[in-house]
Amino acid sequence: MDCLGEMLRTSPYRDVKVIDVARKAGTSPATFYQYFPDVEGAVLEIAQQLAAEGAGLTDLVAGRSWAGKSGWQTAQELVDGFLDFWRRNDAILRVIDLGAAEGDKRFARIRMRILNSIFNSLVESVKDLQARGRVDRDVSAPAVAGSLVTMLAAVASHQKNLQGWGVKQAEIKPNLALLVHLGVTGRKPPK
């Protein structure tokens, strides 16, 4: 699985063959087939492990304050942690996104498991702010959370492409954190 993960970083998913993975691992295709039915089966196993790790993303939001300077810090740490997670796991996340986009329910479920950790925590944060009268009750917490998570995932997967629009890498995190803060609190962060 480690060898497959390395290969996905440098080769398109569809170009990776069992024989190549086996060679890189210093074993035979027969050994590979003892554990996995095909490359996709091995990728799904890696993706399942990543989904388990992704559950820890909830710590970036759950129980954190969105008030005042603490809220701004929460938004910044959420963006930083999310982008870092995506960057570390970019190769397998690309394959998960591809499978999900092509309608493979297995990949779609894994993608949702990864993103649900942030989504559910953001829903609770918005509802908490609503209960304390800090966010209008007409705001749909799931709609806000879903939009923010979708934005985070899209930006994370297209960080390099943004440079083609003249966006400097250093500008992405603070501006994304600003949008997250505005989305959750409805207010600009304090200076």
Z-matrix of the N, CA and C atoms (Angstrom, degrees):
N
C 1 1.457
C 2 1.527 1 110.34
N 3 1.343 2 116.58 1 -36.76
C 4 1.466 3 119.42 2 177.24
C 5 1.526 4 110.84 3 -62.04
N 6 1.317 5 115.83 4 -43.39
C 7 1.470 6 119.75 5 179.80
C 8 1.526 7 111.00 6 -64.55
N 9 1.312 8 116.69 7 -40.55
C 10 1.462 9 120.39 8 177.70
C 11 1.524 10 109.89 9 -62.96
N 12 1.329 11 117.15 10 -44.07
C 13 1.459 12 120.89 11 177.59
C 14 1.519 13 112.17 12 -57.64
N 15 1.328 14 116.55 13 -42.28
C 16 1.475 15 120.85 14 177.40
C 17 1.522 16 110.88 15 -63.83
N 18 1.322 17 116.23 16 -42.88
C 19 1.466 18 120.27 17 -179.06
C 20 1.521 19 111.64 18 -64.22
N 21 1.329 20 117.11 19 -35.58
C 22 1.463 21 120.16 20 179.67
C 23 1.525 22 111.48 21 -67.09
N 24 1.329 23 117.28 22 -25.08
C 25 1.469 24 120.32 23 177.80
C 26 1.525 25 112.20 24 -70.43
N 27 1.336 26 116.43 25 -25.50
C 28 1.463 27 119.34 26 -173.90
C 29 1.525 28 114.24 27 -117.39
N 30 1.328 29 117.62 28 -12.01
C 31 1.463 30 120.84 29 -176.73
C 32 1.527 31 110.19 30 -129.34
N 33 1.330 32 116.71 31 147.09
C 34 1.471 33 118.67 32 173.71
C 35 1.529 34 109.64 33 -61.11
N 36 1.299 35 116.15 34 142.73
C 37 1.467 36 123.09 35 -177.54
C 38 1.521 37 112.03 36 -51.14
N 39 1.303 38 117.56 37 -45.65
C 40 1.456 39 121.84 38 -175.25
C 41 1.539 40 112.56 39 -69.78
N 42 1.329 41 117.10 40 -16.10
C 43 1.466 42 120.67 41 179.20
C 44 1.528 43 113.12 42 -88.80
N 45 1.312 44 117.63 43 -11.04
C 46 1.467 45 121.32 44 -177.50
C 47 1.531 46 108.73 45 -80.29
N 48 1.320 47 115.44 46 124.09
C 49 1.468 48 122.18 47 -178.65
C 50 1.525 49 109.69 48 -114.36
N 51 1.326 50 115.80 49 153.07
C 52 1.464 51 121.99 50 -179.91
C 53 1.522 52 110.83 51 -54.56
N 54 1.306 53 116.67 52 -44.70
C 55 1.470 54 119.72 53 -177.34
C 56 1.530 55 111.30 54 -61.31
N 57 1.340 56 116.33 55 -36.97
C 58 1.467 57 120.02 56 179.44
C 59 1.525 58 111.20 57 -68.64
N 60 1.329 59 116.45 58 -40.30
C 61 1.462 60 120.81 59 178.19
C 62 1.525 61 109.58 60 -64.67
N 63 1.328 62 116.26 61 -45.26
C 64 1.466 63 120.76 62 -179.64
C 65 1.524 64 110.95 63 -61.36
N 66 1.322 65 117.05 64 -44.14
C 67 1.473 66 120.58 65 178.24
C 68 1.523 67 110.81 66 -59.66
N 69 1.321 68 115.48 67 -48.15
C 70 1.467 69 119.93 68 -178.42
C 71 1.533 70 110.65 69 -61.34
N 72 1.323 71 116.56 70 -34.23
C 73 1.467 72 121.35 71 -179.76
C 74 1.528 73 111.92 72 -82.74
N 75 1.329 74 116.67 73 -5.73
C 76 1.454 75 120.15 74 179.87
C 77 1.515 76 112.89 75 72.36
N 78 1.326 77 115.77 76 34.51
C 79 1.464 78 120.42 77 -179.24
C 80 1.522 79 109.01 78 -138.78
N 81 1.297 80 116.79 79 -170.43
C 82 1.464 81 120.80 80 -178.24
C 83 1.525 82 110.75 81 -106.46
N 84 1.339 83 116.56 82 159.54
C 85 1.458 84 119.43 83 174.29
C 86 1.528 85 111.85 84 -57.99
N 87 1.322 86 117.77 85 -33.48
C 88 1.465 87 120.30 86 179.50
C 89 1.528 88 110.77 87 -60.63
N 90 1.317 89 116.59 88 -39.00
C 91 1.462 90 120.43 89 177.60
C 92 1.523 91 110.13 90 -65.57
N 93 1.322 92 116.70 91 -42.81
C 94 1.467 93 121.29 92 177.35
C 95 1.530 94 109.40 93 -55.88
N 96 1.334 95 116.04 94 -47.69
C 97 1.463 96 120.92 95 -176.42
C 98 1.531 97 113.32 96 -68.58
N 99 1.313 98 117.45 97 -15.55
C 100 1.462 99 119.64 98 174.57
C 101 1.537 100 110.82 99 -68.44
N 102 1.321 101 115.56 100 -26.49
C 103 1.462 102 120.47 101 -176.03
C 104 1.529 103 113.92 102 -105.94
N 105 1.334 104 116.25 103 -31.96
C 106 1.469 105 120.70 104 -174.80
C 107 1.519 106 110.87 105 -136.10
N 108 1.341 107 118.00 106 145.27
C 109 1.457 108 119.92 107 178.78
C 110 1.532 109 112.87 108 -72.45
N 111 1.335 110 116.04 109 -27.90
C 112 1.459 111 121.87 110 -178.24
C 113 1.526 112 108.62 111 -169.35
N 114 1.325 113 117.08 112 -178.03
C 115 1.465 114 121.21 113 179.95
C 116 1.528 115 110.11 114 -60.84
N 117 1.320 116 116.91 115 -40.96
C 118 1.458 117 120.45 116 -179.63
C 119 1.533 118 111.59 117 -59.93
N 120 1.319 119 116.96 118 -39.83
C 121 1.464 120 120.79 119 177.47
C 122 1.519 121 111.84 120 -61.37
N 123 1.323 122 116.57 121 -40.24
C 124 1.467 123 120.76 122 177.75
C 125 1.529 124 110.46 123 -68.65
N 126 1.329 125 116.33 124 -39.88
C 127 1.461 126 120.34 125 177.81
C 128 1.529 127 109.92 126 -62.16
N 129 1.318 128 116.96 127 -42.18
C 130 1.470 129 120.01 128 178.19
C 131 1.528 130 111.39 129 -61.64
N 132 1.303 131 117.44 130 -36.81
C 133 1.470 132 120.55 131 177.58
C 134 1.531 133 110.47 132 -64.93
N 135 1.323 134 116.73 133 -44.43
C 136 1.474 135 120.66 134 176.71
C 137 1.527 136 109.67 135 -61.44
N 138 1.328 137 116.23 136 -42.56
C 139 1.465 138 121.38 137 -179.13
C 140 1.530 139 111.06 138 -63.46
N 141 1.322 140 117.30 139 -38.68
C 142 1.474 141 120.54 140 177.66
C 143 1.528 142 110.42 141 -62.65
N 144 1.317 143 116.65 142 -42.41
C 145 1.468 144 120.57 143 177.74
C 146 1.521 145 110.69 144 -62.94
N 147 1.335 146 116.46 145 -40.32
C 148 1.453 147 120.76 146 178.73
C 149 1.528 148 110.91 147 -64.93
N 150 1.322 149 116.79 148 -39.05
C 151 1.465 150 120.22 149 178.68
C 152 1.520 151 110.50 150 -62.00
N 153 1.325 152 116.61 151 -38.66
C 154 1.468 153 120.13 152 177.29
C 155 1.530 154 110.34 153 -64.09
N 156 1.320 155 116.27 154 -41.94
C 157 1.472 156 120.19 155 176.59
C 158 1.525 157 110.73 156 -65.87
N 159 1.327 158 116.72 157 -39.06
C 160 1.464 159 121.83 158 -179.01
C 161 1.510 160 113.56 159 -62.97
N 162 1.327 161 117.25 160 -22.83
C 163 1.465 162 120.56 161 177.56
C 164 1.529 163 110.59 162 -60.15
N 165 1.320 164 116.77 163 -26.06
C 166 1.460 165 121.20 164 178.33
C 167 1.521 166 113.42 165 -69.60
N 168 1.322 167 116.97 166 -12.69
C 169 1.468 168 119.74 167 178.13
C 170 1.525 169 111.67 168 -62.77
N 171 1.311 170 117.08 169 -22.90
C 172 1.468 171 120.76 170 179.48
C 173 1.530 172 111.20 171 -57.51
N 174 1.336 173 116.48 172 -29.58
C 175 1.469 174 120.35 173 179.92
C 176 1.528 175 112.87 174 -63.75
N 177 1.331 176 116.81 175 -18.08
C 178 1.461 177 120.29 176 178.77
C 179 1.525 178 111.83 177 -72.98
N 180 1.342 179 117.25 178 -16.37
C 181 1.465 180 121.39 179 -175.86
C 182 1.526 181 112.83 180 -127.68
N 183 1.328 182 117.17 181 -46.09
C 184 1.469 183 121.88 182 -171.70
C 185 1.522 184 112.16 183 -56.26
N 186 1.325 185 114.52 184 127.25
C 187 1.460 186 120.55 185 176.50
C 188 1.517 187 114.93 186 74.04
N 189 1.316 188 117.17 187 6.91
C 190 1.463 189 121.02 188 -178.45
C 191 1.532 190 109.92 189 -91.20
N 192 1.291 191 116.01 190 152.47
C 193 1.466 192 121.43 191 179.51
C 194 1.527 193 110.56 192 -83.30
N 195 1.327 194 114.58 193 141.88
C 196 1.471 195 120.94 194 173.90
C 197 1.529 196 110.53 195 -113.10
N 198 1.320 197 117.05 196 12.41
C 199 1.465 198 120.99 197 -178.74
C 200 1.528 199 110.57 198 -93.34
N 201 1.313 200 115.25 199 138.44
C 202 1.463 201 121.79 200 173.32
C 203 1.523 202 114.02 201 54.00
N 204 1.339 203 114.26 202 -141.78
C 205 1.462 204 119.62 203 -177.70
C 206 1.530 205 112.03 204 -65.85
N 207 1.322 206 116.92 205 -27.81
C 208 1.470 207 120.20 206 176.73
C 209 1.526 208 110.47 207 -64.20
N 210 1.319 209 117.05 208 -37.49
C 211 1.459 210 121.49 209 178.38
C 212 1.512 211 111.89 210 -65.07
N 213 1.317 212 115.30 211 -39.78
C 214 1.469 213 119.84 212 177.88
C 215 1.527 214 109.71 213 -65.80
N 216 1.326 215 116.47 214 -40.21
C 217 1.462 216 120.71 215 177.92
C 218 1.533 217 110.28 216 -65.37
N 219 1.323 218 117.18 217 -40.29
C 220 1.469 219 120.93 218 177.69
C 221 1.527 220 110.17 219 -60.30
N 222 1.327 221 117.17 220 -46.04
C 223 1.469 222 121.13 221 179.82
C 224 1.528 223 110.59 222 -61.19
N 225 1.319 224 117.23 223 -43.88
C 226 1.462 225 121.10 224 -179.45
C 227 1.529 226 111.26 225 -64.79
N 228 1.334 227 116.49 226 -43.59
C 229 1.460 228 120.26 227 -178.89
C 230 1.526 229 111.50 228 -69.42
N 231 1.326 230 116.73 229 -34.43
C 232 1.462 231 120.22 230 175.45
C 233 1.527 232 109.98 231 -61.57
N 234 1.314 233 116.27 232 -50.72
C 235 1.470 234 120.57 233 -179.10
C 236 1.525 235 110.24 234 -61.76
N 237 1.318 236 116.88 235 -46.95
C 238 1.457 237 120.90 236 -178.90
C 239 1.529 238 110.91 237 -60.60
N 240 1.323 239 117.22 238 -47.04
C 241 1.461 240 121.38 239 -179.33
C 242 1.517 241 112.88 240 -66.15
N 243 1.330 242 116.13 241 -40.82
C 244 1.466 243 120.52 242 -179.61
C 245 1.529 244 110.60 243 -66.41
N 246 1.332 245 116.99 244 -47.22
C 247 1.464 246 120.16 245 179.86
C 248 1.524 247 111.14 246 -64.31
N 249 1.331 248 116.50 247 -36.94
C 250 1.461 249 120.26 248 178.06
C 251 1.531 250 110.35 249 -64.60
N 252 1.329 251 116.78 250 -46.35
C 253 1.463 252 120.99 251 177.38
C 254 1.525 253 110.08 252 -56.39
N 255 1.319 254 116.81 253 -45.28
C 256 1.459 255 121.45 254 -177.39
C 257 1.530 256 110.56 255 -65.77
N 258 1.322 257 116.25 256 -42.95
C 259 1.465 258 120.59 257 -178.57
C 260 1.538 259 110.50 258 -63.89
N 261 1.329 260 117.68 259 -42.95
C 262 1.466 261 122.10 260 -179.83
C 263 1.521 262 112.10 261 -65.55
N 264 1.323 263 117.04 262 -28.27
C 265 1.466 264 121.35 263 -174.09
C 266 1.522 265 112.64 264 -119.08
N 267 1.305 266 116.16 265 22.85
C 268 1.462 267 122.07 266 -173.65
C 269 1.530 268 113.44 267 -53.07
N 270 1.315 269 117.82 268 -44.73
C 271 1.467 270 120.56 269 -174.51
C 272 1.533 271 111.46 270 -62.04
N 273 1.307 272 117.21 271 -49.88
C 274 1.465 273 119.57 272 -177.78
C 275 1.530 274 110.51 273 -72.63
N 276 1.320 275 118.14 274 -33.55
C 277 1.465 276 120.27 275 177.49
C 278 1.528 277 111.24 276 -64.82
N 279 1.339 278 117.19 277 -35.17
C 280 1.464 279 120.05 278 176.09
C 281 1.529 280 110.26 279 -61.69
N 282 1.340 281 116.33 280 -41.85
C 283 1.464 282 120.27 281 -179.74
C 284 1.527 283 110.14 282 -68.38
N 285 1.325 284 116.80 283 -40.96
C 286 1.472 285 120.39 284 177.46
C 287 1.524 286 109.87 285 -60.64
N 288 1.329 287 117.03 286 -46.39
C 289 1.466 288 120.66 287 179.02
C 290 1.523 289 111.43 288 -61.90
N 291 1.320 290 116.88 289 -41.70
C 292 1.465 291 120.86 290 179.35
C 293 1.531 292 110.18 291 -61.98
N 294 1.317 293 116.49 292 -49.03
C 295 1.461 294 120.01 293 179.35
C 296 1.520 295 112.25 294 -60.59
N 297 1.340 296 115.90 295 -43.13
C 298 1.468 297 120.14 296 178.73
C 299 1.528 298 110.84 297 -63.98
N 300 1.336 299 116.98 298 -43.28
C 301 1.467 300 121.18 299 -179.56
C 302 1.527 301 111.44 300 -64.17
N 303 1.322 302 116.45 301 -29.79
C 304 1.460 303 120.22 302 179.23
C 305 1.530 304 112.35 303 -83.82
N 306 1.334 305 116.33 304 0.33
C 307 1.454 306 120.09 305 175.27
C 308 1.524 307 115.28 306 93.02
N 309 1.321 308 117.69 307 9.24
C 310 1.469 309 120.20 308 178.13
C 311 1.526 310 108.23 309 -75.51
N 312 1.311 311 116.12 310 110.56
C 313 1.469 312 121.66 311 -174.80
C 314 1.525 313 112.51 312 -62.17
N 315 1.326 314 118.02 313 -29.50
C 316 1.469 315 120.44 314 178.65
C 317 1.524 316 110.59 315 -63.15
N 318 1.322 317 115.62 316 -46.00
C 319 1.461 318 119.91 317 178.88
C 320 1.527 319 110.82 318 -70.20
N 321 1.324 320 116.99 319 -37.71
C 322 1.467 321 120.62 320 179.08
C 323 1.531 322 110.52 321 -62.29
N 324 1.336 323 117.82 322 -41.52
C 325 1.473 324 121.12 323 178.22
C 326 1.532 325 111.13 324 -64.12
N 327 1.316 326 116.54 325 -40.52
C 328 1.468 327 119.92 326 179.23
C 329 1.525 328 109.90 327 -65.47
N 330 1.323 329 116.09 328 -43.00
C 331 1.470 330 119.68 329 178.54
C 332 1.528 331 110.65 330 -59.72
N 333 1.331 332 115.66 331 -43.63
C 334 1.459 333 119.65 332 179.72
C 335 1.528 334 111.49 333 -65.34
N 336 1.321 335 117.83 334 -38.03
C 337 1.475 336 120.42 335 177.17
C 338 1.524 337 110.93 336 -60.22
N 339 1.322 338 116.25 337 -41.44
C 340 1.469 339 120.33 338 -179.94
C 341 1.524 340 110.10 339 -65.78
N 342 1.323 341 116.70 340 -48.12
C 343 1.462 342 120.56 341 -175.51
C 344 1.527 343 113.31 342 -76.87
N 345 1.333 344 117.90 343 -24.86
C 346 1.467 345 120.66 344 -179.34
C 347 1.522 346 112.75 345 -62.30
N 348 1.316 347 117.51 346 -29.91
C 349 1.469 348 118.85 347 -179.23
C 350 1.529 349 110.57 348 -60.84
N 351 1.314 350 116.66 349 -40.83
C 352 1.472 351 120.86 350 177.73
C 353 1.529 352 109.86 351 -77.29
N 354 1.337 353 116.42 352 -45.41
C 355 1.459 354 121.08 353 -177.94
C 356 1.525 355 111.21 354 -54.70
N 357 1.321 356 117.20 355 -54.10
C 358 1.470 357 120.61 356 -176.85
C 359 1.528 358 111.71 357 -60.59
N 360 1.318 359 116.68 358 -39.73
C 361 1.466 360 120.07 359 179.56
C 362 1.527 361 111.29 360 -67.10
N 363 1.331 362 116.90 361 -38.80
C 364 1.465 363 119.65 362 178.32
C 365 1.532 364 110.92 363 -68.14
N 366 1.324 365 117.60 364 -39.07
C 367 1.471 366 120.34 365 176.99
C 368 1.521 367 108.94 366 -58.07
N 369 1.315 368 117.40 367 -47.95
C 370 1.468 369 121.14 368 179.99
C 371 1.526 370 111.54 369 -62.90
N 372 1.311 371 117.57 370 -38.05
C 373 1.468 372 120.58 371 178.99
C 374 1.524 373 111.34 372 -63.74
N 375 1.331 374 116.69 373 -45.08
C 376 1.466 375 120.19 374 179.97
C 377 1.532 376 109.86 375 -65.94
N 378 1.328 377 117.43 376 -43.15
C 379 1.471 378 120.52 377 178.92
C 380 1.528 379 111.23 378 -62.27
N 381 1.320 380 116.60 379 -38.49
C 382 1.464 381 120.69 380 177.45
C 383 1.526 382 110.53 381 -63.23
N 384 1.320 383 116.84 382 -44.01
C 385 1.467 384 120.43 383 177.94
C 386 1.531 385 110.60 384 -64.61
N 387 1.326 386 117.19 385 -36.44
C 388 1.463 387 120.21 386 176.77
C 389 1.521 388 110.65 387 -64.75
N 390 1.313 389 116.68 388 -42.93
C 391 1.471 390 120.84 389 -178.93
C 392 1.533 391 111.17 390 -63.37
N 393 1.315 392 116.60 391 -28.40
C 394 1.462 393 120.58 392 179.39
C 395 1.529 394 112.27 393 -93.66
N 396 1.338 395 116.56 394 6.98
C 397 1.459 396 120.78 395 176.54
C 398 1.522 397 114.19 396 75.58
N 399 1.305 398 117.92 397 17.48
C 400 1.475 399 120.51 398 -178.01
C 401 1.521 400 113.08 399 -96.13
N 402 1.339 401 116.16 400 -16.18
C 403 1.465 402 121.58 401 176.54
C 404 1.515 403 107.04 402 -131.12
N 405 1.323 404 116.11 403 136.67
C 406 1.463 405 122.72 404 -179.17
C 407 1.529 406 110.64 405 -54.22
N 408 1.322 407 116.72 406 135.72
C 409 1.468 408 121.93 407 -178.95
C 410 1.531 409 112.52 408 -67.15
N 411 1.333 410 117.91 409 -18.47
C 412 1.464 411 121.15 410 178.77
C 413 1.523 412 112.59 411 -75.61
N 414 1.317 413 116.97 412 -13.34
C 415 1.462 414 121.35 413 178.96
C 416 1.526 415 108.15 414 -71.49
N 417 1.322 416 116.45 415 132.19
C 418 1.467 417 121.02 416 177.24
C 419 1.528 418 108.38 417 -85.96
N 420 1.329 419 116.52 418 109.28
C 421 1.465 420 121.06 419 -179.29
C 422 1.531 421 111.67 420 -57.87
N 423 1.351 422 119.24 421 -44.80
C 424 1.472 423 118.23 422 178.11
C 425 1.529 424 113.13 423 -63.95
N 426 1.330 425 117.47 424 -37.29
C 427 1.468 426 119.91 425 179.88
C 428 1.530 427 110.79 426 -66.57
N 429 1.328 428 116.61 427 -42.07
C 430 1.466 429 120.35 428 178.24
C 431 1.527 430 109.49 429 -64.78
N 432 1.327 431 116.85 430 -49.30
C 433 1.468 432 120.95 431 -178.43
C 434 1.529 433 110.93 432 -61.42
N 435 1.328 434 117.13 433 -44.49
C 436 1.462 435 120.74 434 178.97
C 437 1.516 436 112.40 435 -61.63
N 438 1.331 437 116.15 436 -41.74
C 439 1.465 438 120.20 437 178.83
C 440 1.521 439 111.03 438 -65.12
N 441 1.329 440 116.52 439 -42.77
C 442 1.467 441 120.07 440 -178.97
C 443 1.528 442 111.70 441 -66.91
N 444 1.320 443 117.07 442 -41.96
C 445 1.468 444 120.23 443 179.58
C 446 1.520 445 110.21 444 -65.62
N 447 1.325 446 116.91 445 -41.79
C 448 1.460 447 120.84 446 177.88
C 449 1.524 448 110.40 447 -61.84
N 450 1.324 449 116.55 448 -42.50
C 451 1.464 450 121.00 449 178.22
C 452 1.533 451 110.51 450 -62.67
N 453 1.330 452 116.55 451 -46.74
C 454 1.468 453 119.88 452 179.62
C 455 1.528 454 111.04 453 -58.68
N 456 1.333 455 116.68 454 -46.10
C 457 1.464 456 120.16 455 -178.70
C 458 1.529 457 111.28 456 -65.17
N 459 1.326 458 116.98 457 -40.76
C 460 1.466 459 120.12 458 -179.53
C 461 1.525 460 110.93 459 -66.05
N 462 1.316 461 116.57 460 -45.36
C 463 1.465 462 119.54 461 179.14
C 464 1.525 463 109.85 462 -64.77
N 465 1.324 464 117.01 463 -43.28
C 466 1.464 465 120.70 464 -179.30
C 467 1.520 466 111.32 465 -59.39
N 468 1.320 467 117.07 466 -40.78
C 469 1.463 468 119.45 467 -177.55
C 470 1.529 469 113.30 468 -81.58
N 471 1.322 470 117.25 469 -9.88
C 472 1.474 471 120.12 470 -178.48
C 473 1.523 472 113.06 471 -124.10
N 474 1.331 473 117.52 472 23.43
C 475 1.464 474 120.10 473 -176.41
C 476 1.531 475 112.52 474 -54.34
N 477 1.323 476 116.35 475 -45.21
C 478 1.468 477 120.12 476 -177.93
C 479 1.522 478 111.61 477 -67.18
N 480 1.336 479 116.92 478 -35.52
C 481 1.465 480 120.89 479 -178.49
C 482 1.523 481 112.50 480 -67.57
N 483 1.327 482 117.36 481 -26.97
C 484 1.462 483 120.44 482 -179.59
C 485 1.520 484 111.72 483 -62.30
N 486 1.311 485 116.78 484 -27.27
C 487 1.463 486 120.22 485 179.22
C 488 1.526 487 110.84 486 -62.42
N 489 1.326 488 117.18 487 -29.02
C 490 1.461 489 121.51 488 177.05
C 491 1.520 490 112.28 489 -64.29
N 492 1.326 491 116.95 490 -20.22
C 493 1.462 492 121.87 491 176.98
C 494 1.521 493 111.17 492 -96.47
N 495 1.311 494 116.24 493 6.37
C 496 1.455 495 120.08 494 179.49
C 497 1.519 496 114.23 495 87.34
N 498 1.327 497 117.21 496 12.48
C 499 1.465 498 121.18 497 178.99
C 500 1.522 499 108.09 498 -84.54
N 501 1.316 500 115.59 499 123.78
C 502 1.461 501 120.10 500 177.68
C 503 1.524 502 108.77 501 -78.97
N 504 1.315 503 116.46 502 143.15
C 505 1.464 504 122.21 503 -179.48
C 506 1.524 505 110.97 504 -53.30
N 507 1.320 506 117.46 505 -40.12
C 508 1.467 507 122.03 506 -177.68
C 509 1.532 508 112.27 507 -67.87
N 510 1.323 509 117.61 508 -18.49
C 511 1.465 510 121.25 509 -178.98
C 512 1.535 511 112.87 510 -86.22
N 513 1.317 512 116.94 511 -17.94
C 514 1.465 513 119.83 512 -173.49
C 515 1.528 514 111.72 513 -65.08
N 516 1.330 515 117.54 514 -54.87
C 517 1.471 516 120.44 515 -174.14
C 518 1.529 517 113.42 516 -59.68
N 519 1.339 518 119.52 517 -51.35
C 520 1.472 519 117.09 518 -177.20
C 521 1.524 520 113.41 519 -65.04
N 522 1.322 521 117.21 520 -34.64
C 523 1.458 522 119.53 521 -179.84
C 524 1.522 523 111.82 522 -75.23
N 525 1.317 524 116.79 523 -34.86
C 526 1.454 525 120.32 524 175.35
C 527 1.529 526 110.16 525 -67.61
N 528 1.339 527 116.79 526 -40.69
C 529 1.467 528 120.74 527 176.70
C 530 1.529 529 110.50 528 -62.42
N 531 1.319 530 117.89 529 -38.53
C 532 1.469 531 121.87 530 177.17
C 533 1.531 532 110.10 531 -59.92
N 534 1.336 533 116.59 532 -46.49
C 535 1.460 534 120.23 533 -179.98
C 536 1.528 535 111.86 534 -64.44
N 537 1.332 536 116.87 535 -39.69
C 538 1.464 537 120.45 536 177.91
C 539 1.526 538 109.82 537 -63.54
N 540 1.324 539 116.61 538 -46.13
C 541 1.469 540 120.80 539 -179.79
C 542 1.525 541 110.66 540 -60.92
N 543 1.326 542 116.32 541 -47.31
C 544 1.471 543 120.45 542 177.73
C 545 1.523 544 111.03 543 -59.81
N 546 1.342 545 116.69 544 -41.76
C 547 1.451 546 120.70 545 -178.54
C 548 1.520 547 113.01 546 -64.20
N 549 1.320 548 116.50 547 -41.56
C 550 1.464 549 119.98 548 -177.43
C 551 1.515 550 111.67 549 -77.85
N 552 1.320 551 116.72 550 -45.40
C 553 1.471 552 120.32 551 -171.84
C 554 1.515 553 114.20 552 -98.01
N 555 1.347 554 117.18 553 -21.52
C 556 1.455 555 120.26 554 -175.20
C 557 1.518 556 111.79 555 76.76
N 558 1.327 557 116.89 556 9.24
C 559 1.480 558 121.68 557 -177.19
C 560 1.514 559 110.61 558 -133.03
N 561 1.329 560 114.41 559 153.36
C 562 1.455 561 119.59 560 172.25
C 563 1.523 562 108.20 561 -70.42
N 564 1.328 563 117.10 562 148.32
C 565 1.469 564 118.90 563 178.99
C 566 1.529 565 110.18 564 -69.71
N 567 1.343 566 115.95 565 151.71
C 568 1.474 567 118.53 566 177.47
C 569 1.516 568 110.07 567 -70.04
N 570 1.311 569 114.12 568 152.03
C 571 1.480 570 118.37 569 179.70
C 572 1.493 571 111.20 570 -92.67
